[in-house]
Amino acid sequence: MNIRQVPFDHPDAVKLNDEVQLEYAERYGDGGDITPLTPAMFSPPQGLYLIAYDDRDRPVATGGWRSQEKNDEGYANGDAELKRMYVIKEARGQGLARRILAALEEDARAAGRIRMVLETGTKQPEAIALYTSSGYEPCAKFGYYRHEPNSRCFAKSL
C-alpha cells in the first residue's frame, strides 16, 4: 500500500469523495455531507489530504485534516479536524483507515495542532469503533452538524 499526499481537488480525491457521499446518502437517506470544504483548507501546513493506493495504483482510501481555531461552531484553538476518512468496500478490513489516521495525526502534531477532532454519525458504527479504539473520546459537539441528533463528536489530544 502506498499512501500519497494529494490536493483535495485531485481527480482521485474527487472520485473517492463522490463515493463516500453516496455511502452517506445510503446510510442517512439524504444528500451526503454538505460541510463547506475547499482545497485550500487541506494545504500544508494548515492541513493535509492523503490517498492510499493499492498495488495496481488504484485509489482505495482517503482522509484529511484541516486547521480550526476557536469559533462559534464549537472548535477550540489548535484543533485539527479530521475530514473525509473513507475506505472503498473492497479494501476494508486491511487496516488502511488506521494507517491514514496515524499519518494524519502525526502530520497535525508536527504542524503544531494540539487536538484532533472529528464528527461522525450514529449510522457509522465502524467509524466510531475505529476512533474509540484509537484513543478518541466523546466531546462537546462542534461543526456543521452540531445540532443534529445523529451526530457524534470525538477528540484526542495530540
C-alpha positions, 0 to 999 in steps of 0.5 A, a space after each residue: 500500500 502506498 499512501 500519497 499526499 494529494 490536493 483535495 481537488 485531485 481527480 482521485 480525491 474527487 472520485 473517492 469523495 463522490 463515493 463516500 457521499 453516496 455511502 452517506 446518502 445510503 446510510 442517512 437517506 439524504 444528500 451526503 455531507 454538505 460541510 463547506 470544504 475547499 482545497 485550500 483548507 487541506 494545504 500544508 501546513 494548515 492541513 493535509 489530504 492523503 490517498 492510499 493506493 493499492 498495488 495496481 495504483 488504484 485509489 482505495 482510501 482517503 482522509 484529511 485534516 484541516 486547521 480550526 481555531 476557536 469559533 462559534 461552531 464549537 472548535 477550540 484553538 489548535 484543533 485539527 479536524 479530521 475530514 473525509 476518512 473513507 475506505 472503498 468496500 473492497 479494501 476494508 478490513 486491511 487496516 488502511 483507515 488506521 494507517 491514514 489516521 496515524 499519518 494524519 495525526 502525526 502530520 497535525 502534531 508536527 504542524 503544531 495542532 494540539 487536538 484532533 477532532 472529528 464528527 461522525 454519525 450514529 449510522 457509522 458504527 465502524 467509524 466510531 469503533 475505529 476512533 474509540 479504539 484509537 484513543 478518541 473520546 466523546 466531546 462537546 459537539 462542534 461543526 456543521 452538524 452540531 445540532 443534529 441528533 445523529 451526530 457524534 463528536 470525538 477528540 484526542 489530544 495530540 
